[in-house]
Amino acid sequence: MPETLILHLGLHKTATTALQDFLAGEARALVAHGVACPRLARMRSDLTPLIASAAKPDRAALGRFVDKVPQPVLLLSDENILGAPGDILGGALYPYAENRVRRFCDQFAGRRIRLFLTLREPAAFLASMYCEYLRHNPWLGFADYARGLDLAAEIAGRADPKTAQIFLNMLDSRDRRFGATRFEPLAPERAAALAAGYDRDLATFAGLRAA
């Protein structure tokens, strides 16, 4: 039975698939080191729906699965645990994420839990999320997709010391943000505003971390 549970949560479009492919290719080595890591197909078909659900039978099923894992560490990787690119249409970024992660942590409160999250510069992230949405849904104009969403303000609104540390850790040693895209659906002034808000958030997070 695992004593440590690791959730790799994404975000979407932050090289999650590359990491998941690597983990799948190293499955035997991971098991040899005491780490169980279900493949993404299993996550999407079986486990992520259980994590996302608040229903008691699903919570019980999730608990039974975790308890049957023989390795001391269980690594669960799926960005859909947070939600889907289409969730943004309601005007909020990953509106179900907090409740899902909180339920998981509460259910397995007696174990060591580690959460891993990667963030991107807002304009690039939003463009990539829009592309991902179009892969799986009928055509929708970008203005309609992003209507009512102020990504930078939402990130700032959720700031706390732990979030700040995660946010700052997502920058590499050259202070460059992860991710880039050649697709630019945002007007230059809108992209500049998002980037400016992101920079203000980083300054706020830096102050929180120093405190």
Secondary structure, DSSP 4 states (H G I P E B T S, - for coil): --SEEEEE---TTSSHHHHHHHHHHTHHHHHHTTEE---HHHIIIIIHHHHH---HHHHHHHHHHHHH--SSEEEEE-GGGT--GGGGGGTSSSTTHHHHHHHHHHHTTTSEEEEE-----HHHHHHHHHHHHHHHS----HHHHHTT--HHHHHHHT--HHHHHHHHHTB-TT--BS---S---S-HHHHHHHHHHHHHHHHHHHHHHH-
